[in-house]
Amino acid sequence: MPIIRILPHAEYAPQGKSIEAAAGTSLCEAMLEHGIEIEHACEMSCACTTCHVIVREGFNSLGEMDESEEDLLDRAWGLEPTSRLSCQAIVSNQDVTVEIPKYSINHAKEKH
Ligand code: FES
């Protein structure tokens, strides 16, 4: 099974974490199943951006991005060229490394 490596994040994975995920699972589902409580305010229906992650390795192995994800990602906090909405990014047979951004759009609103 492919491995998803989560880079250290103060709140969700202070030491970083490696988890296994079956091909066909979304990054968000896989993280939640392994106790990484990433936000998913719209319940993974591609409507919120709080599940935003930056893919550091294996970006091209993930399922393709559709237009609604692309449009929504524009509103994510800390957008990068390899950003994905984790609830829409489907794992294939290859390992990936992801970084959970420091803030989600929810945090960003609270701070400003
Ligand atoms: S959980 Fe809302 S877009 Fe992923």
py3Dmol code that shows the C-alpha trace and the ligand (Angstrom):
import py3Dmol

protein = """\
ATOM      1  CA  MET A   1       0.000   0.000   0.000  1.00  0.00           C
ATOM      2  CA  PRO A   2       1.265   3.490  -0.713  1.00  0.00           C
ATOM      3  CA  ILE A   3       2.610   5.501   2.171  1.00  0.00           C
ATOM      4  CA  ILE A   4       1.552   9.066   2.884  1.00  0.00           C
ATOM      5  CA  ARG A   5       4.156  11.022   4.770  1.00  0.00           C
ATOM      6  CA  ILE A   6       2.842  13.989   6.678  1.00  0.00           C
ATOM      7  CA  LEU A   7       5.460  16.608   7.461  1.00  0.00           C
ATOM      8  CA  PRO A   8       5.520  17.900  11.038  1.00  0.00           C
ATOM      9  CA  HIS A   9       2.663  20.259  11.886  1.00  0.00           C
ATOM     10  CA  ALA A  10       2.364  21.740  15.365  1.00  0.00           C
ATOM     11  CA  GLU A  11      -1.276  20.864  15.793  1.00  0.00           C
ATOM     12  CA  TYR A  12      -1.974  17.788  13.703  1.00  0.00           C
ATOM     13  CA  ALA A  13       1.286  15.843  13.665  1.00  0.00           C
ATOM     14  CA  PRO A  14       4.000  17.423  15.831  1.00  0.00           C
ATOM     15  CA  GLN A  15       6.574  14.760  14.922  1.00  0.00           C
ATOM     16  CA  GLY A  16       5.326  14.195  11.422  1.00  0.00           C
ATOM     17  CA  LYS A  17       3.738  10.865  10.595  1.00  0.00           C
ATOM     18  CA  SER A  18       3.739   8.142   7.953  1.00  0.00           C
ATOM     19  CA  ILE A  19       0.491   6.385   7.251  1.00  0.00           C
ATOM     20  CA  GLU A  20      -0.642   3.705   4.842  1.00  0.00           C
ATOM     21  CA  ALA A  21      -3.556   4.294   2.531  1.00  0.00           C
ATOM     22  CA  ALA A  22      -5.245   2.041   0.038  1.00  0.00           C
ATOM     23  CA  ALA A  23      -5.114   3.272  -3.548  1.00  0.00           C
ATOM     24  CA  GLY A  24      -8.369   5.071  -4.293  1.00  0.00           C
ATOM     25  CA  THR A  25      -8.588   6.726  -0.865  1.00  0.00           C
ATOM     26  CA  SER A  26      -8.489  10.509  -0.633  1.00  0.00           C
ATOM     27  CA  LEU A  27      -5.654  12.084   1.321  1.00  0.00           C
ATOM     28  CA  CYS A  28      -8.205  13.587   3.701  1.00  0.00           C
ATOM     29  CA  GLU A  29      -9.910  10.252   4.424  1.00  0.00           C
ATOM     30  CA  ALA A  30      -6.571   8.564   4.959  1.00  0.00           C
ATOM     31  CA  MET A  31      -5.409  11.213   7.429  1.00  0.00           C
ATOM     32  CA  LEU A  32      -8.664  11.152   9.388  1.00  0.00           C
ATOM     33  CA  GLU A  33      -8.566   7.361   9.569  1.00  0.00           C
ATOM     34  CA  HIS A  34      -5.128   7.615  11.151  1.00  0.00           C
ATOM     35  CA  GLY A  35      -5.984  10.229  13.743  1.00  0.00           C
ATOM     36  CA  ILE A  36      -4.744  13.283  11.894  1.00  0.00           C
ATOM     37  CA  GLU A  37      -7.717  15.522  12.427  1.00  0.00           C
ATOM     38  CA  ILE A  38      -7.285  17.863   9.521  1.00  0.00           C
ATOM     39  CA  GLU A  39     -10.172  20.276   9.115  1.00  0.00           C
ATOM     40  CA  HIS A  40     -12.830  19.243   6.634  1.00  0.00           C
ATOM     41  CA  ALA A  41     -15.558  21.784   7.190  1.00  0.00           C
ATOM     42  CA  CYS A  42     -17.695  20.843   4.186  1.00  0.00           C
ATOM     43  CA  GLU A  43     -17.478  17.109   4.979  1.00  0.00           C
ATOM     44  CA  MET A  44     -15.290  16.461   1.949  1.00  0.00           C
ATOM     45  CA  SER A  45     -17.709  17.773  -0.632  1.00  0.00           C
ATOM     46  CA  CYS A  46     -15.273  20.155  -2.314  1.00  0.00           C
ATOM     47  CA  ALA A  47     -16.877  23.314  -0.981  1.00  0.00           C
ATOM     48  CA  CYS A  48     -14.629  24.813   1.681  1.00  0.00           C
ATOM     49  CA  THR A  49     -10.763  24.643   1.266  1.00  0.00           C
ATOM     50  CA  THR A  50     -10.126  23.875   4.943  1.00  0.00           C
ATOM     51  CA  CYS A  51      -8.632  20.504   3.955  1.00  0.00           C
ATOM     52  CA  HIS A  52      -5.946  22.179   1.811  1.00  0.00           C
ATOM     53  CA  VAL A  53      -2.534  20.461   1.739  1.00  0.00           C
ATOM     54  CA  ILE A  54       0.656  21.095  -0.188  1.00  0.00           C
ATOM     55  CA  VAL A  55       2.027  18.028  -1.920  1.00  0.00           C
ATOM     56  CA  ARG A  56       5.820  17.946  -1.564  1.00  0.00           C
ATOM     57  CA  GLU A  57       6.431  14.628  -3.319  1.00  0.00           C
ATOM     58  CA  GLY A  58       4.329  12.493  -5.610  1.00  0.00           C
ATOM     59  CA  PHE A  59       2.058  15.286  -6.837  1.00  0.00           C
ATOM     60  CA  ASN A  60       1.664  13.760 -10.283  1.00  0.00           C
ATOM     61  CA  SER A  61       0.639  10.400  -8.918  1.00  0.00           C
ATOM     62  CA  LEU A  62      -2.560  11.788  -7.411  1.00  0.00           C
ATOM     63  CA  GLY A  63      -5.860  11.692  -9.265  1.00  0.00           C
ATOM     64  CA  GLU A  64      -6.445  14.661 -11.506  1.00  0.00           C
ATOM     65  CA  MET A  65      -7.821  17.905 -10.268  1.00  0.00           C
ATOM     66  CA  ASP A  66     -11.198  18.934 -11.629  1.00  0.00           C
ATOM     67  CA  GLU A  67     -12.336  22.462 -12.291  1.00  0.00           C
ATOM     68  CA  SER A  68     -14.314  22.945  -9.115  1.00  0.00           C
ATOM     69  CA  GLU A  69     -11.274  22.006  -7.038  1.00  0.00           C
ATOM     70  CA  GLU A  70      -9.098  24.377  -9.013  1.00  0.00           C
ATOM     71  CA  ASP A  71     -11.517  27.269  -8.561  1.00  0.00           C
ATOM     72  CA  LEU A  72     -11.878  26.635  -4.868  1.00  0.00           C
ATOM     73  CA  LEU A  73      -8.153  26.241  -4.260  1.00  0.00           C
ATOM     74  CA  ASP A  74      -7.665  29.841  -5.331  1.00  0.00           C
ATOM     75  CA  ARG A  75      -9.239  30.824  -2.046  1.00  0.00           C
ATOM     76  CA  ALA A  76      -7.060  28.598   0.141  1.00  0.00           C
ATOM     77  CA  TRP A  77      -4.628  30.122   2.619  1.00  0.00           C
ATOM     78  CA  GLY A  78      -0.981  29.737   1.533  1.00  0.00           C
ATOM     79  CA  LEU A  79      -1.655  28.419  -1.957  1.00  0.00           C
ATOM     80  CA  GLU A  80       1.328  26.837  -3.748  1.00  0.00           C
ATOM     81  CA  PRO A  81       1.732  25.294  -7.218  1.00  0.00           C
ATOM     82  CA  THR A  82       1.399  21.804  -5.753  1.00  0.00           C
ATOM     83  CA  SER A  83      -1.554  22.578  -3.500  1.00  0.00           C
ATOM     84  CA  ARG A  84      -4.518  20.205  -3.441  1.00  0.00           C
ATOM     85  CA  LEU A  85      -7.744  19.895  -1.544  1.00  0.00           C
ATOM     86  CA  SER A  86      -6.995  16.709   0.345  1.00  0.00           C
ATOM     87  CA  CYS A  87     -10.590  15.487   0.144  1.00  0.00           C
ATOM     88  CA  GLN A  88     -10.353  15.555  -3.647  1.00  0.00           C
ATOM     89  CA  ALA A  89      -6.823  14.199  -4.059  1.00  0.00           C
ATOM     90  CA  ILE A  90      -6.994  10.453  -4.603  1.00  0.00           C
ATOM     91  CA  VAL A  91      -3.976   8.310  -3.806  1.00  0.00           C
ATOM     92  CA  SER A  92      -2.710   5.920  -6.493  1.00  0.00           C
ATOM     93  CA  ASN A  93       0.030   3.326  -6.037  1.00  0.00           C
ATOM     94  CA  GLN A  94       2.805   5.756  -5.322  1.00  0.00           C
ATOM     95  CA  ASP A  95       3.985   7.219  -2.014  1.00  0.00           C
ATOM     96  CA  VAL A  96       3.332  10.903  -1.413  1.00  0.00           C
ATOM     97  CA  THR A  97       4.595  13.513   1.015  1.00  0.00           C
ATOM     98  CA  VAL A  98       2.257  16.264   2.122  1.00  0.00           C
ATOM     99  CA  GLU A  99       2.503  19.334   4.241  1.00  0.00           C
ATOM    100  CA  ILE A 100      -0.496  20.683   6.090  1.00  0.00           C
ATOM    101  CA  PRO A 101      -0.384  24.485   5.876  1.00  0.00           C
ATOM    102  CA  LYS A 102      -0.067  26.393   9.098  1.00  0.00           C
ATOM    103  CA  TYR A 103      -3.475  27.957   8.735  1.00  0.00           C
ATOM    104  CA  SER A 104      -6.696  27.158   6.992  1.00  0.00           C
ATOM    105  CA  ILE A 105      -9.031  29.817   5.718  1.00  0.00           C
ATOM    106  CA  ASN A 106     -10.940  29.495   9.017  1.00  0.00           C
ATOM    107  CA  HIS A 107      -7.858  30.359  11.066  1.00  0.00           C
ATOM    108  CA  ALA A 108      -6.917  33.127   8.683  1.00  0.00           C
ATOM    109  CA  LYS A 109     -10.289  34.755   9.266  1.00  0.00           C
ATOM    110  CA  GLU A 110      -9.894  34.587  13.015  1.00  0.00           C
ATOM    111  CA  LYS A 111      -6.494  36.229  12.903  1.00  0.00           C
ATOM    112  CA  HIS A 112      -7.319  39.178  10.653  1.00  0.00           C
TER     113      HIS A 112
END
"""
ligand_1 = """\
4
FES
S -13.272 19.207 3.153
Fe -14.101 20.933 2.187
S -13.031 21.068 0.362
Fe -12.198 19.344 1.312
"""
view = py3Dmol.view(width=600, height=400)
view.addModel(protein, "pdb")
view.setStyle({"model": 0}, {"cartoon": {"style": "trace"}})
view.addModel(ligand_1, "xyz")
view.setStyle({"model": 1}, {"stick": {}})
view.zoomTo()
view.show()
